[in-house]
Amino acid sequence: MDKVSFLLFVSGGLFTIGLLGVIIRRNALVMLMCMELMLNGVNLSLVTFSQQRGDAAGAVMVFLTFVVATAEIALAIPIVLLLVRQWRSLDAARYSTLRG
């Protein structure tokens, strides 16, 4: 197995583990961590394809993805903490009655 195939296999594995975590787990913080794991799998595949092609386009996209992920976490964590204070639970099913 060559290096590119191995990295793409690891990337798919990371994405799959993250997807299963989002589907199976009901804890809001664990779901956020699993979404970040999915994002890291996509970033690994972007870097792999960028390295294979020999250009920097994939690396630039990974940098932009990290910026967006940082903003997402900076907004999502305070929202989850406010929901925990109000509902006294991290269970995502309890938040289904929220509107807006």
N, CA, C and O atoms as a GROMACS GRO file, in nm:
protein
  400
    1MET      N    1   0.086  -0.117   0.000
    1MET     CA    2   0.000   0.000   0.000
    1MET      C    3   0.090   0.123   0.000
    1MET      O    4   0.178   0.137   0.085
    2ASP      N    5   0.068   0.211  -0.094
    2ASP     CA    6   0.152   0.331  -0.099
    2ASP      C    7   0.103   0.436   0.000
    2ASP      O    8  -0.001   0.421   0.064
    3LYS      N    9   0.182   0.542   0.010
    3LYS     CA   10   0.158   0.644   0.111
    3LYS      C   11   0.025   0.717   0.090
    3LYS      O   12  -0.047   0.745   0.185
    4VAL      N   13  -0.007   0.749  -0.036
    4VAL     CA   14  -0.130   0.822  -0.064
    4VAL      C   15  -0.252   0.739  -0.029
    4VAL      O   16  -0.348   0.789   0.031
    5SER      N   17  -0.250   0.613  -0.066
    5SER     CA   18  -0.363   0.524  -0.033
    5SER      C   19  -0.379   0.509   0.117
    5SER      O   20  -0.491   0.508   0.168
    6PHE      N   21  -0.267   0.497   0.188
    6PHE     CA   22  -0.274   0.485   0.333
    6PHE      C   23  -0.335   0.610   0.396
    6PHE      O   24  -0.420   0.600   0.484
    7LEU      N   25  -0.291   0.728   0.352
    7LEU     CA   26  -0.343   0.853   0.408
    7LEU      C   27  -0.491   0.871   0.377
    7LEU      O   28  -0.567   0.920   0.460
    8LEU      N   29  -0.533   0.832   0.257
    8LEU     CA   30  -0.675   0.841   0.224
    8LEU      C   31  -0.758   0.740   0.303
    8LEU      O   32  -0.872   0.768   0.340
    9PHE      N   33  -0.700   0.622   0.330
    9PHE     CA   34  -0.768   0.524   0.414
    9PHE      C   35  -0.785   0.579   0.557
    9PHE      O   36  -0.893   0.567   0.615
   10VAL      N   37  -0.680   0.638   0.611
   10VAL     CA   38  -0.688   0.698   0.745
   10VAL      C   39  -0.789   0.813   0.746
   10VAL      O   40  -0.865   0.829   0.842
   11SER      N   41  -0.789   0.892   0.641
   11SER     CA   42  -0.884   1.003   0.630
   11SER      C   43  -1.028   0.953   0.629
   11SER      O   44  -1.113   1.008   0.699
   12GLY      N   45  -1.054   0.849   0.551
   12GLY     CA   46  -1.189   0.792   0.550
   12GLY      C   47  -1.226   0.731   0.683
   12GLY      O   48  -1.341   0.739   0.726
   13GLY      N   49  -1.128   0.670   0.750
   13GLY     CA   50  -1.154   0.614   0.883
   13GLY      C   51  -1.190   0.722   0.984
   13GLY      O   52  -1.283   0.705   1.062
   14LEU      N   53  -1.116   0.832   0.983
   14LEU     CA   54  -1.147   0.943   1.074
   14LEU      C   55  -1.287   0.998   1.048
   14LEU      O   56  -1.363   1.024   1.141
   15PHE      N   57  -1.320   1.014   0.920
   15PHE     CA   58  -1.451   1.067   0.887
   15PHE      C   59  -1.561   0.971   0.931
   15PHE      O   60  -1.664   1.013   0.984
   16THR      N   61  -1.539   0.842   0.909
   16THR     CA   62  -1.639   0.742   0.946
   16THR      C   63  -1.660   0.735   1.097
   16THR      O   64  -1.773   0.728   1.145
   17ILE      N   65  -1.550   0.738   1.172
   17ILE     CA   66  -1.561   0.736   1.319
   17ILE      C   67  -1.636   0.860   1.368
   17ILE      O   68  -1.721   0.851   1.457
   18GLY      N   69  -1.605   0.975   1.310
   18GLY     CA   70  -1.676   1.097   1.347
   18GLY      C   71  -1.822   1.091   1.313
   18GLY      O   72  -1.906   1.135   1.392
   19LEU      N   73  -1.855   1.038   1.196
   19LEU     CA   74  -1.995   1.028   1.154
   19LEU      C   75  -2.072   0.934   1.245
   19LEU      O   76  -2.185   0.963   1.284
   20LEU      N   77  -2.012   0.820   1.278
   20LEU     CA   78  -2.077   0.727   1.371
   20LEU      C   79  -2.097   0.791   1.508
   20LEU      O   80  -2.200   0.770   1.573
   21GLY      N   81  -2.000   0.870   1.552
   21GLY     CA   82  -2.014   0.938   1.681
   21GLY      C   83  -2.127   1.038   1.682
   21GLY      O   84  -2.199   1.050   1.781
   22VAL      N   85  -2.144   1.110   1.571
   22VAL     CA   86  -2.255   1.207   1.563
   22VAL      C   87  -2.389   1.135   1.559
   22VAL      O   88  -2.486   1.181   1.619
   23ILE      N   89  -2.395   1.022   1.489
   23ILE     CA   90  -2.521   0.950   1.477
   23ILE      C   91  -2.558   0.877   1.606
   23ILE      O   92  -2.674   0.878   1.647
   24ILE      N   93  -2.460   0.815   1.671
   24ILE     CA   94  -2.488   0.730   1.786
   24ILE      C   95  -2.498   0.808   1.916
   24ILE      O   96  -2.591   0.786   1.994
   25ARG      N   97  -2.405   0.898   1.941
   25ARG     CA   98  -2.400   0.966   2.070
   25ARG      C   99  -2.503   1.078   2.077
   25ARG      O  100  -2.536   1.139   1.976
   26ARG      N  101  -2.554   1.103   2.197
   26ARG     CA  102  -2.654   1.207   2.217
   26ARG      C  103  -2.600   1.324   2.300
   26ARG      O  104  -2.670   1.423   2.318
   27ASN      N  105  -2.478   1.313   2.350
   27ASN     CA  106  -2.417   1.419   2.427
   27ASN      C  107  -2.374   1.531   2.332
   27ASN      O  108  -2.304   1.505   2.234
   28ALA      N  109  -2.415   1.654   2.361
   28ALA     CA  110  -2.389   1.765   2.269
   28ALA      C  111  -2.239   1.793   2.254
   28ALA      O  112  -2.194   1.820   2.142
   29LEU      N  113  -2.164   1.787   2.360
   29LEU     CA  114  -2.020   1.812   2.350
   29LEU      C  115  -1.949   1.701   2.274
   29LEU      O  116  -1.858   1.728   2.196
   30VAL      N  117  -1.989   1.578   2.295
   30VAL     CA  118  -1.929   1.466   2.221
   30VAL      C  119  -1.965   1.479   2.073
   30VAL      O  120  -1.882   1.448   1.987
   31MET      N  121  -2.085   1.522   2.043
   31MET     CA  122  -2.122   1.542   1.903
   31MET      C  123  -2.036   1.650   1.839
   31MET      O  124  -1.996   1.636   1.723
   32LEU      N  125  -2.007   1.757   1.911
   32LEU     CA  126  -1.919   1.861   1.857
   32LEU      C  127  -1.778   1.807   1.832
   32LEU      O  128  -1.716   1.838   1.730
   33MET      N  129  -1.728   1.726   1.925
   33MET     CA  130  -1.595   1.667   1.905
   33MET      C  131  -1.594   1.572   1.786
   33MET      O  132  -1.495   1.567   1.712
   34CYS      N  133  -1.701   1.498   1.766
   34CYS     CA  134  -1.707   1.407   1.652
   34CYS      C  135  -1.715   1.484   1.520
   34CYS      O  136  -1.660   1.440   1.419
   35MET      N  137  -1.782   1.598   1.521
   35MET     CA  138  -1.784   1.681   1.401
   35MET      C  139  -1.645   1.734   1.369
   35MET      O  140  -1.607   1.744   1.253
   36GLU      N  141  -1.570   1.768   1.472
   36GLU     CA  142  -1.431   1.811   1.450
   36GLU      C  143  -1.346   1.696   1.397
   36GLU      O  144  -1.256   1.719   1.316
   37LEU      N  145  -1.373   1.575   1.441
   37LEU     CA  146  -1.301   1.459   1.390
   37LEU      C  147  -1.333   1.438   1.241
   37LEU      O  148  -1.244   1.404   1.163
   38MET      N  149  -1.458   1.457   1.204
   38MET     CA  150  -1.494   1.449   1.063
   38MET      C  151  -1.421   1.556   0.982
   38MET      O  152  -1.373   1.529   0.872
   39LEU      N  153  -1.414   1.675   1.036
   39LEU     CA  154  -1.346   1.785   0.969
   39LEU      C  155  -1.197   1.755   0.952
   39LEU      O  156  -1.139   1.788   0.849
   40ASN      N  157  -1.136   1.694   1.053
   40ASN     CA  158  -0.995   1.658   1.042
   40ASN      C  159  -0.972   1.550   0.937
   40ASN      O  160  -0.868   1.550   0.871
   41GLY      N  161  -1.066   1.459   0.921
   41GLY     CA  162  -1.056   1.360   0.815
   41GLY      C  163  -1.059   1.424   0.677
   41GLY      O  164  -0.982   1.387   0.588
   42VAL      N  165  -1.147   1.521   0.659
   42VAL     CA  166  -1.154   1.593   0.532
   42VAL      C  167  -1.026   1.672   0.509
   42VAL      O  168  -0.973   1.675   0.398
   43ASN      N  169  -0.976   1.737   0.614
   43ASN     CA  170  -0.851   1.813   0.601
   43ASN      C  171  -0.734   1.724   0.563
   43ASN      O  172  -0.650   1.764   0.483
   44LEU      N  173  -0.728   1.604   0.619
   44LEU     CA  174  -0.620   1.512   0.584
   44LEU      C  175  -0.628   1.472   0.437
   44LEU      O  176  -0.525   1.462   0.370
   45SER      N  177  -0.747   1.450   0.387
   45SER     CA  178  -0.760   1.415   0.244
   45SER      C  179  -0.723   1.534   0.156
   45SER      O  180  -0.662   1.515   0.051
   46LEU      N  181  -0.759   1.656   0.197
   46LEU     CA  182  -0.720   1.774   0.119
   46LEU      C  183  -0.569   1.790   0.113
   46LEU      O  184  -0.513   1.819   0.007
   47VAL      N  185  -0.503   1.772   0.226
   47VAL     CA  186  -0.357   1.783   0.228
   47VAL      C  187  -0.293   1.672   0.146
   47VAL      O  188  -0.192   1.694   0.078
   48THR      N  189  -0.350   1.553   0.150
   48THR     CA  190  -0.296   1.441   0.072
   48THR      C  191  -0.306   1.468  -0.076
   48THR      O  192  -0.210   1.448  -0.150
   49PHE      N  193  -0.422   1.514  -0.122
   49PHE     CA  194  -0.438   1.544  -0.264
   49PHE      C  195  -0.351   1.662  -0.306
   49PHE      O  196  -0.297   1.664  -0.416
   50SER      N  197  -0.338   1.761  -0.217
   50SER     CA  198  -0.252   1.875  -0.247
   50SER      C  199  -0.106   1.832  -0.261
   50SER      O  200  -0.036   1.879  -0.350
   51GLN      N  201  -0.062   1.743  -0.174
   51GLN     CA  202   0.076   1.695  -0.180
   51GLN      C  203   0.097   1.609  -0.304
   51GLN      O  204   0.204   1.612  -0.364
   52GLN      N  205  -0.003   1.533  -0.342
   52GLN     CA  206   0.008   1.448  -0.459
   52GLN      C  207   0.016   1.531  -0.587
   52GLN      O  208   0.092   1.499  -0.678
   53ARG      N  209  -0.062   1.638  -0.594
   53ARG     CA  210  -0.061   1.724  -0.712
   53ARG      C  211   0.059   1.818  -0.714
   53ARG      O  212   0.101   1.862  -0.821
   54GLY      N  213   0.114   1.848  -0.598
   54GLY     CA  214   0.230   1.935  -0.593
   54GLY      C  215   0.198   2.083  -0.589
   54GLY      O  216   0.285   2.166  -0.618
   55ASP      N  217   0.076   2.118  -0.555
   55ASP     CA  218   0.043   2.260  -0.542
   55ASP      C  219  -0.004   2.290  -0.401
   55ASP      O  220  -0.016   2.200  -0.318
   56ALA      N  221  -0.031   2.416  -0.374
   56ALA     CA  222  -0.065   2.457  -0.238
   56ALA      C  223  -0.213   2.486  -0.220
   56ALA      O  224  -0.253   2.537  -0.115
   57ALA      N  225  -0.295   2.455  -0.319
   57ALA     CA  226  -0.438   2.488  -0.311
   57ALA      C  227  -0.505   2.414  -0.196
   57ALA      O  228  -0.586   2.472  -0.124
   58GLY      N  229  -0.474   2.285  -0.179
   58GLY     CA  230  -0.534   2.208  -0.070
   58GLY      C  231  -0.491   2.259   0.066
   58GLY      O  232  -0.571   2.262   0.159
   59ALA      N  233  -0.365   2.298   0.078
   59ALA     CA  234  -0.316   2.350   0.206
   59ALA      C  235  -0.383   2.483   0.240
   59ALA      O  236  -0.410   2.510   0.357
   60VAL      N  237  -0.408   2.565   0.141
   60VAL     CA  238  -0.478   2.692   0.164
   60VAL      C  239  -0.621   2.664   0.208
   60VAL      O  240  -0.673   2.731   0.298
   61MET      N  241  -0.686   2.566   0.145
   61MET     CA  242  -0.823   2.531   0.185
   61MET      C  243  -0.826   2.477   0.328
   61MET      O  244  -0.921   2.505   0.402
   62VAL      N  245  -0.723   2.400   0.366
   62VAL     CA  246  -0.717   2.350   0.504
   62VAL      C  247  -0.703   2.465   0.601
   62VAL      O  248  -0.766   2.465   0.707
   63PHE      N  249  -0.622   2.563   0.568
   63PHE     CA  250  -0.607   2.680   0.655
   63PHE      C  251  -0.740   2.752   0.671
   63PHE      O  252  -0.777   2.790   0.782
   64LEU      N  253  -0.812   2.771   0.561
   64LEU     CA  254  -0.943   2.837   0.569
   64LEU      C  255  -1.043   2.752   0.648
   64LEU      O  256  -1.126   2.806   0.722
   65THR      N  257  -1.034   2.621   0.634
   65THR     CA  258  -1.121   2.531   0.710
   65THR      C  259  -1.093   2.541   0.858
   65THR      O  260  -1.186   2.539   0.939
   66PHE      N  261  -0.965   2.551   0.896
   66PHE     CA  262  -0.930   2.568   1.037
   66PHE      C  263  -0.984   2.699   1.093
   66PHE      O  264  -1.027   2.704   1.208
   67VAL      N  265  -0.982   2.804   1.013
   67VAL     CA  266  -1.037   2.933   1.058
   67VAL      C  267  -1.187   2.921   1.082
   67VAL      O  268  -1.238   2.970   1.182
   68VAL      N  269  -1.257   2.857   0.989
   68VAL     CA  270  -1.401   2.839   1.004
   68VAL      C  271  -1.433   2.748   1.123
   68VAL      O  272  -1.528   2.774   1.198
   69ALA      N  273  -1.354   2.643   1.141
   69ALA     CA  274  -1.376   2.551   1.254
   69ALA      C  275  -1.352   2.621   1.387
   69ALA      O  276  -1.423   2.596   1.484
   70THR      N  277  -1.254   2.708   1.391
   70THR     CA  278  -1.228   2.783   1.514
   70THR      C  279  -1.345   2.876   1.546
   70THR      O  280  -1.387   2.886   1.661
   71ALA      N  281  -1.397   2.942   1.445
   71ALA     CA  282  -1.514   3.028   1.467
   71ALA      C  283  -1.635   2.946   1.509
   71ALA      O  284  -1.714   2.988   1.594
   72GLU      N  285  -1.651   2.828   1.450
   72GLU     CA  286  -1.763   2.740   1.486
   72GLU      C  287  -1.755   2.700   1.633
   72GLU      O  288  -1.854   2.708   1.705
   73ILE      N  289  -1.639   2.658   1.677
   73ILE     CA  290  -1.623   2.616   1.816
   73ILE      C  291  -1.637   2.735   1.910
   73ILE      O  292  -1.694   2.722   2.018
   74ALA      N  293  -1.585   2.850   1.869
   74ALA     CA  294  -1.596   2.969   1.953
   74ALA      C  295  -1.742   3.009   1.974
   74ALA      O  296  -1.775   3.069   2.077
   75LEU      N  297  -1.828   2.978   1.880
   75LEU     CA  298  -1.971   3.007   1.895
   75LEU      C  299  -2.049   2.891   1.956
   75LEU      O  300  -2.142   2.913   2.034
   76ALA      N  301  -2.012   2.768   1.922
   76ALA     CA  302  -2.090   2.652   1.965
   76ALA      C  303  -2.074   2.622   2.113
   76ALA      O  304  -2.171   2.588   2.180
   77ILE      N  305  -1.953   2.632   2.166
   77ILE     CA  306  -1.930   2.599   2.307
   77ILE      C  307  -2.010   2.691   2.400
   77ILE      O  308  -2.075   2.641   2.491
   78PRO      N  309  -2.008   2.824   2.382
   78PRO     CA  310  -2.092   2.907   2.471
   78PRO      C  311  -2.241   2.879   2.457
   78PRO      O  312  -2.315   2.887   2.556
   79ILE      N  313  -2.287   2.846   2.337
   79ILE     CA  314  -2.428   2.814   2.319
   79ILE      C  315  -2.463   2.686   2.394
   79ILE      O  316  -2.566   2.679   2.460
   80VAL      N  317  -2.378   2.585   2.382
   80VAL     CA  318  -2.403   2.459   2.454
   80VAL      C  319  -2.400   2.483   2.605
   80VAL      O  320  -2.482   2.428   2.678
   81LEU      N  321  -2.307   2.564   2.651
   81LEU     CA  322  -2.301   2.592   2.795
   81LEU      C  323  -2.425   2.665   2.844
   81LEU      O  324  -2.474   2.637   2.954
   82LEU      N  325  -2.478   2.758   2.765
   82LEU     CA  326  -2.602   2.825   2.803
   82LEU      C  327  -2.720   2.727   2.805
   82LEU      O  328  -2.806   2.734   2.892
   83LEU      N  329  -2.723   2.635   2.708
   83LEU     CA  330  -2.830   2.534   2.707
   83LEU      C  331  -2.819   2.441   2.827
   83LEU      O  332  -2.921   2.400   2.883
   84VAL      N  333  -2.698   2.408   2.866
   84VAL     CA  334  -2.680   2.321   2.982
   84VAL      C  335  -2.727   2.392   3.109
   84VAL      O  336  -2.789   2.330   3.195
   85ARG      N  337  -2.698   2.519   3.120
   85ARG     CA  338  -2.745   2.595   3.238
   85ARG      C  339  -2.897   2.599   3.244
   85ARG      O  340  -2.956   2.587   3.352
   86GLN      N  341  -2.960   2.616   3.128
   86GLN     CA  342  -3.105   2.628   3.126
   86GLN      C  343  -3.174   2.492   3.141
   86GLN      O  344  -3.269   2.480   3.218
   87TRP      N  345  -3.128   2.389   3.070
   87TRP     CA  346  -3.196   2.260   3.066
   87TRP      C  347  -3.135   2.157   3.160
   87TRP      O  348  -3.196   2.052   3.181
   88ARG      N  349  -3.018   2.184   3.217
   88ARG     CA  350  -2.949   2.093   3.310
   88ARG      C  351  -2.920   1.955   3.248
   88ARG      O  352  -2.923   1.853   3.316
   89SER      N  353  -2.891   1.955   3.117
   89SER     CA  354  -2.863   1.829   3.049
   89SER      C  355  -2.780   1.856   2.924
   89SER      O  356  -2.792   1.961   2.861
   90LEU      N  357  -2.695   1.759   2.888
   90LEU     CA  358  -2.620   1.765   2.762
   90LEU      C  359  -2.685   1.681   2.654
   90LEU      O  360  -2.632   1.671   2.543
   91ASP      N  361  -2.799   1.620   2.683
   91ASP     CA  362  -2.867   1.534   2.587
   91ASP      C  363  -2.926   1.619   2.474
   91ASP      O  364  -3.006   1.709   2.499
   92ALA      N  365  -2.887   1.588   2.351
   92ALA     CA  366  -2.931   1.668   2.236
   92ALA      C  367  -3.081   1.652   2.210
   92ALA      O  368  -3.142   1.741   2.152
   93ALA      N  369  -3.141   1.542   2.252
   93ALA     CA  370  -3.284   1.522   2.230
   93ALA      C  371  -3.368   1.619   2.313
   93ALA      O  372  -3.482   1.649   2.276
   94ARG      N  373  -3.314   1.667   2.423
   94ARG     CA  374  -3.389   1.761   2.506
   94ARG      C  375  -3.398   1.899   2.442
   94ARG      O  376  -3.483   1.980   2.479
   95TYR      N  377  -3.311   1.926   2.345
   95TYR     CA  378  -3.310   2.057   2.281
   95TYR      C  379  -3.401   2.063   2.158
   95TYR      O  380  -3.399   2.162   2.086
   96SER      N  381  -3.478   1.959   2.134
   96SER     CA  382  -3.562   1.954   2.014
   96SER      C  383  -3.678   2.053   2.018
   96SER      O  384  -3.736   2.084   1.915
   97THR      N  385  -3.711   2.103   2.136
   97THR     CA  386  -3.823   2.198   2.146
   97THR      C  387  -3.780   2.341   2.123
   97THR      O  388  -3.863   2.431   2.126
   98LEU      N  389  -3.652   2.364   2.102
   98LEU     CA  390  -3.603   2.500   2.077
   98LEU      C  391  -3.655   2.550   1.942
   98LEU      O  392  -3.666   2.474   1.846
   99ARG      N  393  -3.685   2.678   1.937
   99ARG     CA  394  -3.733   2.738   1.812
   99ARG      C  395  -3.647   2.861   1.783
   99ARG      O  396  -3.591   2.923   1.873
  100GLY      N  397  -3.639   2.893   1.657
  100GLY     CA  398  -3.563   3.014   1.622
  100GLY      C  399  -3.490   3.003   1.494
  100GLY      O  400  -3.422   3.098   1.454
   0.00000   0.00000   0.00000
